[in-house]
Amino acid sequence: MKVDVLLGLQWGDEGKGKIVDVLTPEYDIVARFQGGPNAGHTIEFDGKKFILHTIPSGIFNKNTLNIIGNGVIVDPYILIKEIENLKDSNIDVFANLLISKKTHLIVPTHRLLDATYETAKGESKIGSTLKGIGPAYTDKISRNGLRVGDIKNINFFDNLKNLKKKHFRIINLHEFNHKDYLIDGLPYEEYEEKWLQALETIKQIEQIDSEYFINQSIQSGKSILAEGAQGTLLDIDFGSYPFVTSSNTITAGVCSGLGIAPNKIGKVFGIFKAYCTRVGSGPFPTELKDNYGEILRISGNEFGSTTGRPRRCGWLNIPALKYSIMLNGIDRMMMMKADVLSPFDEIKICTKYNYKNREIDYIPYENSPDDITPVYTSLEGWNTEIDKLTSISEAPPELIDYIKFIEKQVDIPIKIVSVGPDRKQTLMR
């Protein structure tokens, strides 16, 4: 057996959580391999809506083990809130959730550092979710981090205290007034107290040497799905730097984020929206700042599941999609939110860029709005509601034409088309 991979091909928010939930019955294990609580994977079924930030999206299937891998970073306070919300819906998280001992912790002062750095950037801010992601990964790389496996160590609280002192030296240097700053609506001291209390609950989650566990599972024939967070265009190396996240969101990140060899990667599923969205700052060539963009935002409920911020919206971008497909080795794609395009008589797709007075079909290093202009192809819209479709055979011909146009452009088949947020609103091709 090999590990299949499911990840986003745009700037995140593609709908990965829903598709993982749909595919979960086919897998014995679902494992998150990177990212932290800046993710927001939304799953809807039976009239209920769940938003997961850290826990893998396979948690709703009792027969599937869920693993938080070593490449993930965890805020105990946020994780415990997730667990409590699931328990309220009679989902026994502890029965099928495992966590890697090598998973790094987001400590309370990471949240303060995040706000400190973002404030210091002023107009150049990147649009951080302020969840402490960047500072936690920074400490990981600089070998100052604390890991889940350290919690039971007798030196843990001394190490935590020393790390806190280091962080406050930086915070004070920037003259950031942390006493007036609220973390998830709480003053710092109150948040810290709840964070420390959450450590006790974290101890109830079975800790594993995940690299051994996953490789042994592969050898024993277990089917495994690796679940990504954020999106390819936010990858720390290949995204629109510096407006990126702090981890490798691409297929290569599965190897380091779970501890498996490259030859253990199986099928790679790429998720994309029928249009594009982005949260925060950074280049967005096909962004619509007019009424069309507002229609997409309202119709698609494009507001961040983690921050609540309105998302920037625009037409589908083929050069960016091809770039993501190349980086990830995509075998098949899933197109999400096709229903959001229903109001339009005409739908545009960016197929090339005008770059320095010539047309190109790739993303250049200089990709600011002053450097590139999208070149569009117009397609006829279906201009009818499709959220009640139960089979792709019922789809209007204009939707099929839209799908086939994309397939021809990127030379990858689209196997799933989502026409609504519920798991039932999923059409197989």
Secondary structure, DSSP 8 states (H G I E B T S, - for coil): --EEEEEESSSS-SSHHHHHHHHGGG-SEEEE-SB-TT--EEEEETTEEEEESSS-TTTT-TT-EEEE-TTBEE-HHHHHHHHHHHHTTT--GGGSEEEETT-EE--HHHHHHHHHHHHHHGGG------SSHHHHHHHHHTT---BGGGTTSTTHHHHHHHHHHHHHHHHHHTT--GGG-EETTEEHHHHHHHHHHHHHHHTTSEEE-HHHHHHHHHHTT--EEEE--S-GGG-TTTSSTTSS-SS--STHHHHHHHT--GGGEEEEEEEEESSEEE-SSS--TTB--SHHHHHHHHHTT-B-TTT--B-EEE-EEHHHHHHHHHHHT-SEEEEE-GGGGTT-SEEEEEEEEEETTEEESS--S--STTTEEEEEEEEE---S--TT--SGGGS-HHHHHHHHHHHHHHT--EEEEE-SSBTTSEEE-
